[in-house]
Every structure is written in C-alpha cells, then in structure tokens.
Amino acid sequence: MIVVNRLDNNIVVSCRDKEYDVLYTKEKFDALMEIADQSEEVASMAELNLLLDKVDALCKNDYKEKVEAFHPEVYVQPVSGEFFLKLDGKVSSVPLPSGLVRRLEVSIDKEIDITPVLKAWKRFLRNPKMMNGTKASRADFAERFVDYIEMVYVDPKKIKEAIDKGLSESQAADMAATYEVKITKQGLLACFKMSTEHTVKYVADDEGNPKEVSRFKKSFNPDTGEIEGDDRDDIPAEDRVFYPYIMGLHGGDSFYCEGAKGTGLGHFIKIGCTHRLADWSMVDTDDTAGCSKGLHLGGLGYISGWEEGGNHDATDIHTCFVDPAHIGAIPNYYSSKAIRVLQYYVYGSMTAINHGIYHPSDYAEQTDAEWDKVSQEILDNYGELSEKLSDGAEELKAL
C-alpha cells in the first residue's frame, strides 16, 4: 500500500519500509496520488513492485532537485546519489564522505545553512595531506576529519540539571549533547587549548642582572598579611602571557606568536595572536602516532579530560580558531581527542577578560589571501567530474 500526504510545502510518501519527504509541486503530487490509487487495485507483488519503482524514481529525482536548490555548490549524482562540490559551474571529482553527507542531509531537512560545513570541507581539501596524498591516504584522512567534526560531547553537569528539572535520562542526554568542535561561518574549527599563565617577569637588579618578580600587584591586609586583592583581573587579557601546559616554556619546538602584541619566536601564547610553527617538518603528520610533535588542540572532550584528571587548577583554557588546511594529524586514539596542527589563532580565555573582539573572519582573511583561487585549486588538484549517461542511467566516471 502506498500512502501520500501533503504537509505544508512537502509531500510525504509512505510505502512498505520506505518513507520519502519531497518538495511539493502540483504535478508531482498528482502523479504520486495516481500511483497510490493504482496500488489499491494491484493483485500481485510484481505489480506493486512496479509501482514502488515509479515512486522511488519520482522521489529520487525530487531529492536531487531539493538538495541542489538548497545550495548552489552541491551537486548530487543521479545514479549513485553521491554528493560533490559544484565550483564555478564545474563539478569536482571528489565525492563528499558519507558522514559529511549525513550532516548536510540533516541540515537541509531542518533548513539550516550548510555553507559553513561546505567551507570547512573546501578548506580541508587545501590541506597538504589531501593535495599530495594517495587515493587511500586521502580517503583515510577525510574520514578522520569528518569523524572529528561529528564528535558529540554530552555534558554530565547539564544532564544532572535536566534530570533535576524532571526530564527523563534520554531527554536530558539529548539536551546536554553538542558538537565537540563548532564550525564558524568561515569554515574554521573552534577548538580549545590548555595553557598555564606566565605570572613572573624579569627586571634588572642593582647589579644589572635579571631578577624574577611577579607580573601582578597584590594588596595585603596590614594586620594579618592575608592577600586581599590581585590586579590581574584589571589587566587586559591581551597583556597577559601564557604558555602550553604540557610542554611548558622550554619543551618542544619554538613557535611564532604573531599579532599586535605578539612575542615573536618562543613558547608564549597571547590572545589576539596567531601561533604557528615555522614549517610542516615540525608537525608529526602520522595519524597513528600519539603525543608527538606539533601544536596540540582539542574539543570539549579534550578539555573535560583534563578537568576530570584534576589538572584544571593549574591551567587556563584558551578558545582558538583552526583552519582545516592546517591540521597535520588526527590521531586514532580517543583518550585525549587532540589534533596536531601547524598553526592556530587564540581569540579568548576562560579566565581572562578580553578588551578587544576577535572575529573568525579576521583570522580567516590571513589564510584566504587567495580564496578566489580555491575553486580552481580544488579542480586542478582533484580533477573535474566527468559523466557519461546512456539512456539516462550509466555509472559515473571520475577523472
């Protein structure tokens, strides 16, 4: 039996174990209703199967139209159903990974803009491991990337709060779930970095030698000597200095801290600055290796792991932007959920208060000087989709 209903601007079709949700047009609705009426008269499964094939063909074509109408940079291959980027009127030969397609499908169904996800994917295609890798290594790295941006974190504190308000455990878990890393409108990943504040500085003593003193001024109770105040909260976040929590001030390769208040080459982290290694040789790009060289960042699960380990009192948490093109490795171990990158941009702190506002577009511009050439770069590196359709149905052939 085939059941056809109209729901607002959509047509919902139920038949056997399948359900379709397609855009409404009077012509398509009438055609589907006619098939539904015919299904009431069939006398054999063979006859019913023929009608089901007609429904499938009508709805599949509509799905392609629906997706491509939703965003001009998506092309759906009518035979395979694979998704491709459509760039400057040409179709890239690289199919989008299935995990990314599922995210796009959910977003399209909910009418959520898919431009950020597509931009993140385009940035990722500019990654050296994608441009220079073998077909197998590209596929593996792409799968790791999609798995990473699809990771969901469920906050146990929010679950408890929701349950205390009377929600069931499953409802509470749904409300407490969020993506571990967010994607900005520019296609950057919003990640986190564990840092320690550098609380000392050096001044010359009476003999001209370096003397270590506190960066901050404290006020004391004149009677008890107890600390009553600390001026660090009055100092702009941009003027405070941090360093990587694990590697410290002397471990690992030095990196550049660049910006209006950057510190140059060293091990310091500052808000409003880009932090980068000199070149890719300083990043271990082996995805099977853990705790190796490179700049480390992570998502919500990454920082929650530190807190659960009792290390949070000694660290600060910085919020960062990462261009997918700068990801060197996405290790296949899940205890720390850290990625290794060539560079990242720090735009905030969990403890210090910014005096400035740092938009992702500001950082995106640094890596997008030739953004207009991205489409051509992708087509040049991966090829253009070439299709030969015979009688409307022949498998695609990609260059």
DOFIGU-453313 format. One line per 8 residues: their letters; for each residue x, y, z of N, C-alpha, C. Coordinates in steps of 0.05 Angstrom, whole numbers, always signed. Layout:
// DOFIGU-453313
A> X Y Z X Y Z X Y Z | ...
// end
This chain:
// DOFIGU-453313
MIVVNRLD> +17 -24 +0 +0 +0 +0 +17 +25 +0 | +10 +45 -16 +25 +69 -18 +7 +92 -7 | +18 +107 +12 +2 +129 +24 +17 +155 +18 | +1 +174 +8 +12 +200 +0 -2 +222 +16 | +13 +240 +29 +1 +262 +44 +17 +288 +37 | +3 +310 +39 +17 +336 +36 +20 +348 +63 | +44 +358 +69 +49 +371 +94 +64 +397 +88 | +49 +419 +90 +59 +446 +83 +70 +446 +54
NNIVVSCR> +96 +451 +51 +108 +452 +25 +121 +425 +17 | +115 +405 +32 +127 +379 +26 +105 +358 +20 | +114 +336 +7 +97 +313 +2 +110 +290 +18 | +95 +277 +34 +105 +254 +50 +93 +229 +38 | +111 +210 +30 +102 +185 +17 +112 +162 +34 | +93 +144 +41 +100 +120 +57 +93 +96 +40 | +112 +78 +37 +107 +53 +22 +126 +31 +32 | +114 +10 +42 +129 -12 +53 +147 -1 +76
DKEYDVLY> +174 -7 +73 +192 +2 +94 +206 +28 +87 | +196 +42 +67 +209 +67 +59 +190 +91 +64 | +203 +114 +68 +187 +139 +71 +202 +161 +57 | +188 +176 +41 +200 +198 +26 +188 +225 +35 | +205 +245 +35 +197 +272 +41 +207 +290 +19 | +190 +299 +1 +199 +313 -23 +184 +340 -25 | +195 +358 -40 +183 +384 -44 +157 +382 -59 | +138 +399 -52 +111 +397 -64 +111 +412 -90
TKEKFDAL> +100 +399 -111 +91 +412 -135 +65 +398 -142 | +47 +412 -154 +21 +400 -161 +24 +376 -179 | +42 +379 -199 +47 +357 -218 +57 +332 -204 | +76 +335 -186 +87 +312 -172 +66 +300 -153 | +51 +317 -139 +31 +307 -120 +10 +291 -136 | +1 +302 -158 -20 +288 -174 -9 +261 -184 | +16 +261 -193 +28 +236 -203 +30 +215 -181 | +38 +223 -157 +41 +205 -135 +13 +195 -125
MEIADQSE> -6 +213 -125 -33 +205 -117 -44 +184 -137 | -38 +187 -162 -47 +168 -182 -35 +141 -178 | -9 +141 -171 +5 +115 -165 -7 +103 -140 | -14 +119 -120 -26 +109 -95 -53 +97 -101 | -68 +110 -118 -95 +98 -125 -91 +71 -139 | -71 +70 -157 -66 +45 -171 -58 +22 -152 | -44 +30 -131 -35 +9 -112 -58 -4 -98 | -81 +9 -97 -105 -3 -84 -117 -25 -101
EVASMAEL> -109 -26 -127 -121 -45 -146 -102 -68 -153 | -77 -68 -144 -59 -89 -153 -67 -116 -142 | -60 -137 -157 -67 -164 -149 -43 -181 -143 | -19 -170 -148 +5 -186 -143 +28 -168 -133 | +48 -181 -120 +72 -166 -111 +87 -154 -135 | +87 -168 -157 +102 -158 -180 +90 -132 -190 | +63 -130 -190 +50 -104 -198 +57 -82 -178 | +56 -89 -152 +62 -69 -131 +91 -60 -133
NLLLDKVD> +110 -78 -139 +138 -71 -141 +142 -51 -164 | +127 -54 -186 +130 -36 -208 +121 -8 -200 | +100 -6 -184 +91 +20 -174 +111 +32 -155 | +123 +15 -138 +143 +25 -118 +167 +36 -133 | +174 +24 -155 +197 +34 -171 +190 +61 -182 | +165 +66 -190 +157 +92 -201 +159 +113 -179 | +150 +106 -154 +151 +124 -132 +180 +131 -126 | +197 +111 -126 +226 +115 -120 +238 +133 -140
ALCKNDYK> +232 +129 -166 +244 +146 -187 +235 +175 -184 | +209 +179 -179 +198 +206 -176 +211 +220 -152 | +213 +206 -130 +223 +219 -105 +253 +223 -106 | +268 +205 -119 +297 +208 -120 +304 +232 -136 | +291 +236 -159 +296 +259 -176 +289 +285 -160 | +268 +284 -145 +260 +308 -129 +280 +314 -108 | +292 +292 -96 +311 +296 -75 +336 +311 -86 | +345 +302 -110 +367 +316 -123 +361 +345 -127
EKVEAFHP> +337 +351 -138 +329 +378 -143 +327 +394 -116 | +317 +381 -95 +314 +395 -70 +342 +403 -59 | +361 +384 -59 +387 +390 -49 +401 +411 -65 | +401 +409 -91 +415 +428 -108 +402 +455 -107 | +376 +456 -103 +362 +482 -100 +369 +495 -73 | +376 +478 -53 +382 +489 -27 +409 +503 -26 | +428 +493 -42 +454 +506 -42 +467 +503 -70 | +477 +525 -81 +487 +525 -108 +514 +510 -111
EVYVQPVS> +527 +503 -89 +553 +490 -91 +551 +460 -86 | +527 +449 -87 +523 +420 -83 +512 +407 -108 | +524 +385 -117 +514 +370 -140 +510 +341 -131 | +487 +330 -137 +480 +303 -130 +480 +286 -155 | +497 +266 -156 +498 +248 -180 +473 +231 -180 | +457 +233 -202 +431 +220 -202 +431 +189 -200 | +453 +177 -209 +454 +147 -208 +464 +137 -182 | +488 +148 -173 +500 +138 -148 +488 +151 -123
GEFFLKLD> +477 +176 -126 +467 +191 -103 +489 +204 -88 | +514 +204 -98 +537 +216 -84 +535 +247 -86 | +546 +260 -66 +547 +289 -65 +575 +299 -75 | +575 +320 -90 +600 +332 -100 +598 +363 -97 | +622 +375 -95 +623 +405 -96 +619 +414 -125 | +603 +435 -128 +599 +447 -154 +612 +475 -152 | +635 +478 -166 +651 +502 -164 +653 +516 -190 | +644 +541 -190 +645 +557 -215 +633 +543 -238
GKVSSVPL> +611 +529 -233 +597 +515 -254 +608 +488 -262 | +630 +480 -249 +643 +454 -254 +640 +437 -229 | +639 +411 -233 +635 +392 -211 +662 +379 -204 | +671 +382 -180 +695 +369 -171 +692 +338 -171 | +714 +324 -176 +712 +295 -177 +713 +282 -150 | +716 +298 -128 +719 +286 -101 +691 +284 -89 | +681 +260 -84 +655 +257 -71 +657 +264 -42 | +637 +276 -30 +637 +282 -2 +634 +257 +14
PSGLVRRL> +649 +253 +36 +647 +229 +53 +618 +225 +63 | +611 +201 +67 +584 +194 +75 +576 +208 +101 | +595 +211 +120 +588 +224 +145 +581 +253 +141 | +595 +266 +123 +590 +294 +117 +563 +297 +102 | +558 +278 +85 +532 +278 +71 +509 +276 +91 | +512 +258 +111 +490 +256 +131 +486 +282 +145 | +507 +296 +152 +504 +322 +165 +490 +342 +147 | +498 +342 +122 +485 +360 +103 +455 +354 +100
EVSIDKEI> +449 +328 +99 +421 +320 +95 +404 +329 +119 | +415 +325 +143 +400 +333 +167 +396 +363 +167 | +417 +378 +160 +416 +407 +159 +396 +417 +139 | +396 +404 +115 +377 +412 +94 +348 +406 +103 | +343 +383 +116 +317 +377 +126 +307 +397 +146 | +326 +407 +163 +319 +427 +183 +322 +456 +173 | +329 +458 +148 +333 +484 +135 +354 +501 +149 | +376 +487 +156 +399 +500 +169 +420 +506 +147
DITPVLKA> +431 +529 +147 +451 +537 +126 +474 +517 +126 | +481 +506 +103 +503 +487 +102 +529 +500 +91 | +528 +526 +87 +552 +539 +76 +577 +536 +95 | +574 +539 +121 +598 +535 +138 +611 +507 +135 | +594 +486 +134 +605 +459 +131 +619 +456 +104 | +607 +467 +83 +620 +465 +57 +646 +481 +56 | +647 +504 +69 +671 +519 +70 +693 +504 +86 | +685 +491 +108 +704 +475 +123 +716 +453 +105
WKRFLRNP> +698 +440 +89 +707 +418 +72 +726 +429 +50 | +720 +453 +39 +737 +465 +19 +765 +471 +31 | +765 +482 +55 +790 +488 +69 +806 +462 +73 | +791 +441 +80 +805 +416 +85 +817 +405 +60 | +804 +409 +37 +815 +399 +12 +841 +414 +4 | +846 +437 +17 +871 +452 +12 +893 +441 +30 | +887 +422 +48 +907 +411 +66 +928 +396 +49 | +954 +399 +55 +975 +386 +40 +971 +355 +39
KMMNGTKA> +961 +344 +61 +957 +315 +61 +936 +306 +42 | +917 +323 +36 +896 +317 +17 +906 +322 -12 | +921 +344 -15 +930 +351 -42 +953 +333 -52 | +969 +323 -33 +993 +308 -41 +991 +278 -35 | +970 +270 -22 +968 +242 -13 +958 +223 -35 | +960 +197 -29 +949 +177 -47 +919 +176 -44 | +906 +162 -62 +877 +160 -60 +869 +147 -34 | +883 +126 -25 +877 +113 +0 +882 +131 +24
SRADFAER> +905 +145 +24 +911 +163 +47 +892 +186 +49 | +883 +197 +25 +863 +218 +25 +837 +209 +38 | +829 +185 +29 +803 +175 +40 +805 +170 +70 | +827 +160 +80 +830 +156 +108 +830 +182 +124 | +845 +201 +114 +847 +227 +128 +820 +242 +127 | +806 +240 +105 +780 +253 +103 +760 +240 +122 | +762 +214 +125 +744 +200 +144 +750 +209 +173 | +775 +212 +179 +783 +221 +206 +773 +249 +211
FVDYIEMV> +775 +266 +191 +766 +294 +193 +736 +295 +199 | +721 +281 +183 +692 +281 +186 +684 +269 +213 | +697 +248 +221 +692 +236 +248 +697 +257 +270 | +719 +272 +266 +726 +292 +286 +706 +314 +289 | +697 +325 +267 +678 +347 +269 +650 +337 +275 | +645 +311 +273 +619 +299 +280 +618 +290 +309 | +640 +290 +324 +640 +281 +351 +621 +297 +368 | +606 +283 +385 +587 +297 +402 +596 +294 +431
YVDPKKIK> +594 +315 +446 +600 +315 +475 +575 +318 +491 | +571 +301 +511 +548 +303 +528 +558 +312 +556 | +550 +335 +564 +559 +348 +589 +544 +335 +612 | +559 +320 +630 +546 +307 +653 +532 +327 +672 | +543 +351 +674 +531 +371 +692 +503 +379 +682 | +502 +383 +655 +476 +391 +643 +456 +368 +645 | +465 +343 +643 +447 +320 +646 +434 +321 +673 | +451 +324 +694 +441 +325 +721 +421 +347 +725
EAIDKGLS> +428 +371 +715 +410 +394 +717 +383 +388 +704 | +383 +375 +681 +358 +369 +667 +342 +348 +681 | +355 +328 +692 +341 +307 +707 +329 +319 +732 | +343 +337 +745 +333 +350 +769 +308 +367 +763 | +305 +375 +738 +282 +391 +730 +259 +373 +721 | +263 +346 +723 +241 +328 +717 +243 +314 +690 | +264 +319 +674 +266 +305 +648 +276 +277 +651 | +270 +260 +632 +280 +232 +632 +310 +233 +625
ESQAADMA> +323 +210 +630 +352 +209 +623 +357 +213 +594 | +340 +201 +577 +344 +204 +548 +339 +233 +539 | +319 +245 +550 +313 +273 +544 +336 +291 +553 | +346 +285 +577 +368 +301 +589 +393 +298 +572 | +398 +274 +562 +422 +269 +546 +420 +284 +519 | +396 +285 +508 +393 +299 +483 +398 +329 +487 | +388 +340 +509 +391 +368 +514 +420 +376 +521 | +435 +356 +532 +462 +362 +540 +483 +356 +518
ATYEVKIT> +473 +347 +495 +491 +339 +473 +498 +363 +455 | +523 +365 +448 +531 +387 +430 +556 +377 +414 | +562 +389 +392 +586 +382 +377 +610 +389 +393 | +631 +372 +393 +655 +378 +409 +669 +402 +398 | +670 +405 +372 +682 +429 +359 +661 +442 +342 | +659 +468 +342 +640 +482 +326 +653 +491 +300 | +637 +496 +280 +647 +506 +254 +636 +535 +251 | +655 +554 +246 +647 +581 +242 +635 +586 +214
KQGLLACF> +624 +609 +210 +613 +615 +183 +634 +615 +161 | +659 +619 +170 +681 +619 +151 +693 +592 +146 | +682 +571 +159 +692 +544 +156 +716 +537 +174 | +721 +554 +194 +743 +548 +213 +731 +531 +235 | +749 +516 +249 +741 +500 +272 +746 +516 +297 | +727 +516 +316 +731 +529 +341 +739 +508 +362 | +764 +509 +370 +776 +489 +388 +785 +502 +414 | +798 +485 +430 +808 +494 +457 +837 +486 +460
KMSTEHTV> +852 +503 +476 +880 +498 +482 +885 +500 +512 | +899 +481 +523 +905 +481 +552 +931 +497 +556 | +930 +517 +573 +953 +535 +577 +957 +540 +607 | +981 +550 +613 +987 +560 +640 +996 +589 +639 | +986 +605 +657 +994 +633 +657 +1022 +637 +667 | +1036 +654 +652 +1064 +662 +660 +1062 +685 +679 | +1065 +680 +704 +1060 +700 +725 +1084 +717 +733 | +1107 +711 +722 +1131 +726 +730 +1143 +741 +706
KYVADDEG> +1159 +760 +712 +1175 +774 +692 +1202 +780 +704 | +1220 +791 +688 +1247 +796 +697 +1254 +826 +694 | +1265 +836 +716 +1275 +864 +716 +1304 +863 +725 | +1318 +885 +720 +1346 +886 +728 +1349 +892 +758 | +1366 +877 +771 +1372 +883 +800 +1392 +905 +802 | +1402 +911 +826 +1421 +933 +830 +1447 +929 +814 | +1453 +905 +808 +1478 +899 +794 +1474 +895 +764 | +1449 +899 +754 +1443 +896 +726 +1437 +868 +717
NPKEVSRF> +1434 +850 +736 +1428 +822 +730 +1397 +818 +730 | +1387 +798 +715 +1358 +793 +715 +1348 +784 +742 | +1326 +796 +750 +1314 +789 +776 +1284 +782 +771 | +1275 +759 +781 +1248 +750 +776 +1229 +763 +796 | +1208 +776 +785 +1187 +788 +801 +1160 +781 +790 | +1139 +785 +806 +1112 +779 +798 +1103 +799 +777 | +1087 +790 +758 +1075 +807 +738 +1052 +823 +750 | +1042 +814 +773 +1018 +827 +784 +1023 +838 +811
KKSFNPDT> +1008 +858 +818 +1010 +871 +844 +988 +861 +862 | +995 +853 +886 +976 +843 +905 +974 +862 +929 | +950 +864 +940 +946 +880 +964 +942 +862 +988 | +952 +870 +1011 +951 +854 +1035 +937 +868 +1058 | +926 +852 +1075 +914 +862 +1100 +937 +871 +1118 | +938 +895 +1126 +961 +905 +1141 +964 +892 +1168 | +943 +880 +1179 +944 +868 +1205 +951 +838 +1204 | +939 +824 +1184 +943 +795 +1183 +962 +786 +1161
GEIEGDDR> +967 +803 +1142 +985 +795 +1120 +971 +779 +1098 | +944 +775 +1101 +930 +759 +1082 +925 +775 +1056 | +926 +761 +1033 +922 +774 +1008 +893 +782 +1005 | +888 +807 +998 +861 +817 +996 +854 +825 +967 | +874 +828 +951 +869 +836 +923 +891 +828 +904 | +884 +826 +879 +903 +819 +858 +895 +834 +833 | +913 +850 +822 +905 +867 +800 +904 +853 +772 | +909 +827 +772 +910 +813 +746 +883 +815 +731
DDIPAEDR> +861 +816 +746 +835 +817 +733 +830 +844 +720 | +845 +864 +728 +842 +890 +716 +860 +894 +691 | +877 +875 +687 +896 +876 +664 +882 +864 +639 | +883 +878 +617 +871 +866 +592 +882 +839 +586 | +864 +821 +578 +873 +794 +571 +896 +794 +551 | +895 +814 +533 +916 +815 +512 +943 +820 +524 | +945 +831 +548 +971 +838 +560 +981 +816 +579 | +965 +795 +582 +973 +772 +599 +987 +751 +581
VFYPYIMG> +1005 +737 +593 +1022 +718 +578 +1018 +690 +588 | +1016 +671 +569 +1011 +643 +576 +1032 +625 +561 | +1033 +600 +568 +1049 +581 +553 +1036 +553 +554 | +1043 +535 +536 +1030 +509 +534 +1033 +494 +561 | +1011 +483 +570 +1010 +470 +596 +1030 +446 +597 | +1030 +429 +578 +1046 +405 +579 +1075 +411 +572 | +1081 +425 +550 +1108 +429 +541 +1122 +451 +557 | +1107 +469 +569 +1119 +490 +585 +1134 +510 +569
LHGGDSFY> +1153 +523 +582 +1168 +545 +569 +1193 +535 +554 | +1200 +510 +557 +1225 +501 +545 +1222 +475 +530 | +1199 +462 +531 +1195 +437 +517 +1185 +440 +489 | +1192 +422 +471 +1183 +423 +444 +1195 +445 +427 | +1187 +446 +402 +1197 +467 +384 +1186 +494 +390 | +1202 +514 +386 +1192 +542 +389 +1173 +548 +367 | +1154 +565 +373 +1134 +574 +352 +1131 +604 +353 | +1121 +615 +331 +1117 +643 +328 +1091 +652 +341
CEGAKGTG> +1092 +674 +356 +1068 +686 +367 +1066 +714 +354 | +1048 +716 +334 +1047 +739 +317 +1021 +755 +320 | +1023 +781 +322 +1000 +798 +325 +1009 +825 +336 | +989 +842 +342 +996 +869 +351 +1013 +868 +376 | +1008 +849 +394 +1023 +846 +418 +1037 +819 +420 | +1045 +809 +396 +1059 +784 +395 +1087 +784 +407 | +1097 +761 +414 +1123 +759 +427 +1145 +747 +409 | +1138 +742 +384 +1158 +731 +366 +1162 +701 +370
LGHFIKIG> +1186 +692 +364 +1192 +663 +366 +1198 +655 +395 | +1184 +635 +405 +1188 +626 +432 +1167 +605 +440 | +1157 +607 +464 +1137 +588 +474 +1113 +602 +487 | +1109 +628 +480 +1088 +643 +493 +1062 +643 +476 | +1040 +644 +491 +1013 +645 +479 +1000 +671 +487 | +989 +686 +468 +976 +711 +475 +949 +713 +459 | +930 +725 +472 +904 +728 +460 +906 +749 +438 | +892 +744 +415 +893 +762 +393 +917 +758 +375
CTHRLADW> +930 +734 +378 +954 +728 +362 +951 +702 +348 | +965 +700 +325 +968 +675 +311 +993 +660 +321 | +990 +634 +326 +1013 +618 +336 +1019 +597 +315 | +1043 +597 +305 +1050 +579 +283 +1078 +568 +285 | +1082 +544 +276 +1108 +532 +273 +1120 +542 +246 | +1146 +540 +244 +1159 +551 +220 +1151 +536 +195 | +1148 +509 +196 +1141 +494 +172 +1130 +467 +181 | +1120 +451 +161 +1107 +426 +166 +1126 +404 +177
SMVDTDDT> +1153 +408 +174 +1171 +388 +185 +1170 +387 +215 | +1158 +407 +227 +1156 +408 +256 +1130 +397 +267 | +1114 +385 +249 +1089 +372 +256 +1090 +343 +248 | +1085 +325 +267 +1084 +296 +261 +1057 +291 +248 | +1056 +285 +223 +1031 +282 +208 +1022 +252 +207 | +1035 +235 +223 +1027 +207 +225 +1002 +205 +243 | +980 +198 +231 +955 +196 +246 +955 +173 +267 | +973 +154 +264 +974 +132 +283 +991 +138 +307
AGCSKGLH> +1006 +160 +307 +1023 +168 +329 +1010 +187 +348 | +1013 +182 +373 +1001 +200 +393 +1023 +215 +409 | +1015 +237 +421 +1033 +253 +438 +1060 +259 +423 | +1057 +269 +399 +1081 +274 +383 +1083 +304 +377 | +1103 +312 +361 +1109 +340 +356 +1087 +354 +340 | +1084 +379 +345 +1063 +395 +332 +1049 +412 +353 | +1032 +430 +345 +1016 +445 +364 +990 +430 +369 | +984 +426 +395 +961 +409 +402 +937 +426 +411
LGGLGYIS> +913 +418 +400 +888 +429 +409 +867 +407 +410 | +843 +414 +420 +822 +394 +421 +795 +407 +424 | +775 +389 +428 +747 +398 +431 +739 +396 +460 | +713 +396 +465 +702 +395 +492 +711 +370 +507 | +712 +347 +494 +721 +323 +507 +750 +325 +515 | +766 +339 +500 +794 +343 +506 +797 +359 +533 | +783 +381 +535 +787 +397 +560 +773 +384 +584 | +751 +369 +579 +738 +355 +601 +756 +333 +612
GWEEGGNH> +772 +321 +594 +791 +301 +604 +811 +312 +623 | +820 +337 +618 +839 +350 +636 +826 +356 +663 | +801 +365 +662 +787 +372 +687 +782 +347 +704 | +775 +325 +690 +770 +300 +704 +795 +289 +717 | +818 +296 +704 +844 +287 +715 +854 +305 +738 | +839 +326 +744 +847 +343 +767 +868 +363 +760 | +873 +368 +734 +894 +387 +726 +884 +415 +721 | +858 +419 +723 +847 +445 +714 +855 +468 +732
DATDIHTC> +863 +463 +757 +871 +485 +775 +897 +498 +766 | +913 +482 +751 +939 +492 +743 +939 +503 +715 | +916 +504 +701 +916 +512 +673 +895 +533 +668 | +898 +545 +644 +877 +562 +633 +867 +549 +608 | +844 +555 +598 +833 +544 +574 +829 +567 +554 | +843 +565 +532 +840 +586 +511 +822 +576 +489 | +807 +594 +478 +790 +587 +455 +805 +595 +430 | +804 +578 +410 +821 +581 +386 +806 +575 +360
FVDPAHIG> +816 +587 +339 +806 +581 +312 +828 +565 +298 | +820 +544 +283 +838 +528 +268 +828 +525 +239 | +844 +530 +220 +837 +526 +192 +842 +496 +186 | +822 +482 +176 +825 +453 +170 +849 +448 +152 | +858 +468 +136 +881 +464 +119 +907 +461 +135 | +906 +469 +161 +930 +468 +178 +930 +444 +197 | +912 +426 +194 +912 +402 +211 +932 +382 +200 | +951 +374 +217 +972 +356 +209 +965 +327 +215
AIPNYYSS> +951 +322 +237 +945 +295 +244 +920 +294 +262 | +904 +274 +258 +880 +268 +274 +884 +240 +285 | +899 +237 +307 +906 +210 +317 +882 +192 +322 | +887 +166 +319 +865 +147 +322 +863 +136 +350 | +872 +152 +370 +867 +145 +398 +848 +166 +408 | +831 +158 +426 +809 +175 +434 +810 +184 +463 | +831 +178 +477 +832 +186 +505 +835 +216 +509 | +851 +229 +491 +855 +258 +495 +840 +274 +474
KAIRVLQY> +834 +261 +451 +819 +274 +429 +832 +300 +420 | +859 +299 +419 +874 +323 +410 +882 +319 +381 | +884 +342 +367 +894 +342 +340 +921 +357 +340 | +938 +352 +320 +963 +366 +317 +961 +385 +293 | +969 +410 +297 +965 +429 +275 +990 +445 +271 | +991 +459 +248 +1014 +476 +241 +1010 +503 +254 | +986 +513 +255 +981 +539 +268 +952 +542 +277 | +948 +561 +295 +921 +567 +305 +921 +596 +315
YVYGSMTA> +897 +606 +320 +893 +633 +328 +878 +633 +355 | +888 +648 +374 +875 +649 +401 +857 +674 +402 | +832 +670 +408 +814 +693 +408 +801 +698 +436 | +807 +681 +455 +795 +685 +481 +806 +667 +502 | +797 +671 +527 +807 +656 +550 +783 +650 +568 | +784 +628 +582 +763 +621 +602 +767 +637 +628 | +790 +649 +632 +795 +663 +657 +800 +693 +654 | +813 +700 +632 +820 +728 +627 +798 +742 +611
INHGIYHP> +793 +767 +615 +772 +782 +601 +784 +798 +578 | +775 +793 +554 +785 +808 +531 +776 +837 +532 | +793 +854 +522 +786 +882 +518 +779 +888 +489 | +786 +868 +472 +780 +871 +443 +762 +848 +435 | +751 +850 +411 +734 +829 +400 +748 +818 +375 | +751 +791 +374 +765 +779 +352 +747 +761 +337 | +740 +770 +312 +721 +755 +296 +736 +733 +280 | +723 +711 +275 +736 +690 +259 +743 +700 +231
SDYAEQTD> +727 +719 +221 +733 +730 +194 +760 +743 +193 | +769 +755 +217 +795 +768 +217 +817 +748 +212 | +815 +725 +226 +836 +704 +222 +833 +691 +195 | +808 +687 +186 +803 +673 +161 +817 +689 +138 | +817 +715 +140 +829 +732 +119 +859 +726 +117 | +872 +719 +139 +900 +713 +138 +907 +689 +120 | +889 +670 +120 +894 +646 +104 +878 +646 +78 | +864 +668 +73 +847 +669 +49 +855 +690 +30
AEWDKVSQ> +880 +697 +30 +890 +718 +12 +884 +710 -17 | +884 +684 -23 +878 +676 -50 +853 +659 -50 | +833 +665 -33 +809 +649 -32 +794 +647 -59 | +797 +668 -75 +783 +668 -101 +794 +645 -119 | +818 +636 -112 +830 +615 -129 +825 +587 -118 | +811 +586 -96 +806 +560 -83 +792 +540 -101 | +771 +549 -114 +755 +532 -131 +773 +520 -153 | +789 +536 -166 +806 +527 -187 +828 +508 -176
EILDNYGE> +838 +514 -151 +858 +497 -139 +846 +469 -134 | +822 +468 -125 +809 +442 -119 +806 +426 -145 | +796 +440 -166 +792 +427 -192 +819 +418 -204 | +839 +434 -200 +866 +427 -211 +878 +403 -197 | +874 +402 -170 +886 +381 -155 +871 +355 -156 | +845 +356 -157 +829 +332 -155 +815 +324 -181 | +814 +342 -200 +800 +336 -226 +771 +344 -226 | +760 +343 -249 +732 +351 -253 +716 +326 -258
LSEKLSDG> +692 +324 -247 +674 +301 -251 +667 +299 -281 | +671 +275 -291 +663 +270 -319 +642 +249 -320 | +619 +254 -332 +597 +235 -332 +589 +229 -361 | +583 +203 -365 +572 +195 -390 +546 +180 -383 | +524 +191 -390 +498 +179 -384 +486 +168 -409 | +481 +143 -409 +469 +130 -432 +441 +121 -425 | +421 +131 -440 +393 +125 -434 +386 +134 -406 | +400 +155 -396 +393 +166 -370 +403 +151 -346
AEELKAL> +419 +129 -350 +428 +114 -327 +453 +98 -333 | +476 +111 -329 +502 +96 -331 +520 +106 -309 | +535 +89 -298 +552 +96 -275 +570 +119 -282 | +576 +137 -263 +593 +159 -267 +622 +150 -271 | +637 +166 -284 +666 +161 -287 +680 +187 -279 | +697 +185 -259 +711 +209 -249 +740 +210 -260 | +749 +234 -266 +776 +237 -276 +796 +230 -253
// end
